[in-house]
Amino acid sequence: MSLRRSARVQSHSSVANGVNGTESIAIKTKKVIKKLSKSKKSKLDQDTMPPPSTSQTTTTIPNPTEAPQTPRKRRKIQEPSSASPAKPPPFTSTPSAVHLMTSTTPLRPFSYSTGDIDDVTPPPLSPRPVEPHLTNAALATPGGSHVVAYPRAELSSSQQQQQQAGLEEEGLPAPTATTATLLQEACAHLVEVDPRLRQVVERYQCRIFAPEGLAEEVDPFRSLASGIMAQQVSGAAARSIKNKFIALFNPPPSTTEGDTSLHHFASPTFPTPAAVGAADIPFLRTAGLSQRKAEYIQGLAQKFESGELSAQMLVRASDEEVLEKLTAVRGLGRWSVEMFMCFALKRMDVFSTGDLGVQ
């Protein structure tokens, strides 16, 4: 009897446990399905959401171990106004050095002259023979005279024959123009080759090869020394150095109180090669020259003093000979010599392809 009762109790408990186990499995299954549906729904919502805007800034939590960084400020780009337009940069450094080769002190008006001279009076305009491939300027010598490639045109027939014979002996070509016609013939040739240049020729006057410019006398030592002074400095600094350099060899005269004679106000002259060659380097440097430039100018003066360079050679030598002779001097490169040949010697067949303005 007891065995039957225990068997019934066991069977009833097993049935109850089976029912409870089935219910618990069903409940767990429902929870898993509900959780999966929620996760799918949240993923679907994330996919359908628009991308975050770039304009929104994200805040980051600073790390206390890192050093604080100063935020960079953005530079404001100022737009140029129409009232004050921006000044364009210079195209080339050519004018700075050329003006020192071809102009005198600021006290001298920059009216007619193109050469580095002291005389402020306009030169005489009597024409003389010239040749485009030779020096067309009249070069001054340290002794006070001047040298030209061809003498004046006022010659008799016998003198002209003698001149022609002398030119043939020296290997010089016969003159093909005069100082009064050289520029006219050159401009006519340019317009004939390219008619578009007519407007440029008529608008911009060439003072270098005009009769006034060809009539002046140019000191070759002064022009070359001024070019060395102007190397790698601004135009204002070069003019200051040049004026101080001239003042070194032109000390003011001792005056008595109340003396106002005219010789006290005479314009200083550029020193001769002999004076510069005899001066020592420390004395030359007091004008503001560097050690190297002082050596260059002193060496140039010594070459003129010894006769290795002279106005006679620069007048009648060919373009190739002048370039070879002058580039052998310390401190004179090809560009400096070409500027000297064009603006001081006034040779027409010179075109500096190495100049920045040309390139």
Secondary structure by P-SEA (a helix, b strand, c coil): caaaaaaaaaaaaaaaaaaaaaaaaaaaaaaaaaaaaaaaaaaaaaaacccccccbbbbbbbcccccbbbbbbbbbbcccccccccccccccaaaaaaaaaccccccccccccccccccccccccbbbbbbcccccbbbbccccccccccccccccaaaaaaaaaaaaaacccccccccccaaaaaaaaaaaacccaaaaaaaccccccccccccccccaaaaaaaaaaaccccaaaaaaaaaaaaaaacccccccccccccccccccccccaaaaaaccccccccccccaaaaaaaaaaaaaaaaccccccccccccaaaaaaaaaacccccaaaaaaaacccccccccccccccccc
